[in-house]
Amino acid sequence: MRGGARRDEHADVAVGPIPPKKQPEMRRIKDVVPGGVAAFPETLMRLFRGENNGKLVLKVADA
């Protein structure tokens, strides 16, 4: 064959899809505020003031 590589020269190369790079795990942050329904107004204002870290959760009852 002229001007190119022979097929048997590349027989050891793996054929198939390339696996994706391992992505770092994302940390999920929950900002849990106790106090039930009575704490709702202040908790809502914390959300609008940007005082929360991650998801802002109002704990109403024990699960």
C-alpha positions in Angstrom: 0.0 0.0 0.0 1.4 3.3 -0.9 1.2 6.6 1.1 -0.6 5.2 4.2 -0.4 3.0 7.2 -1.3 -0.7 7.0 -4.3 -1.9 9.1 -2.3 -4.4 11.1 0.0 -1.6 12.4 -2.9 -0.2 14.5 -4.5 -3.5 15.6 -3.7 -2.8 19.3 -5.7 0.4 19.4 -9.0 0.2 21.3 -12.1 0.8 19.3 -15.2 2.2 20.8 -16.6 5.3 22.6 -14.2 7.3 24.7 -15.3 7.3 28.4 -16.3 10.7 29.8 -14.0 12.4 32.3 -14.8 11.9 35.9 -16.6 15.0 37.1 -16.2 16.1 40.7 -19.3 15.7 42.9 -21.3 18.8 43.5 -22.0 19.6 47.1 -25.6 20.1 47.9 -26.0 22.6 50.7 -29.3 22.9 52.6 -30.0 25.8 54.9 -32.7 24.4 57.3 -34.6 26.9 59.4 -36.5 25.4 62.4 -39.6 27.2 63.7 -42.5 25.9 61.8 -45.1 28.1 60.1 -44.5 30.9 62.6 -41.0 31.4 61.1 -42.2 31.6 57.5 -42.2 35.5 57.2 -38.7 35.9 58.5 -37.5 32.9 56.4 -39.0 34.3 53.3 -37.2 37.6 53.9 -33.9 35.8 54.3 -34.5 34.4 50.8 -35.0 37.8 49.3 -32.0 39.3 51.2 -29.8 36.6 50.0 -28.8 35.3 53.4 -29.3 31.7 52.5 -26.6 29.2 51.6 -27.9 26.7 49.0 -31.5 25.5 49.3 -33.5 27.3 52.0 -35.8 24.8 53.8 -38.3 25.7 56.5 -38.7 22.8 58.9 -42.4 22.5 59.8 -42.5 19.1 61.5 -40.2 16.2 62.3 -40.3 13.5 59.7 
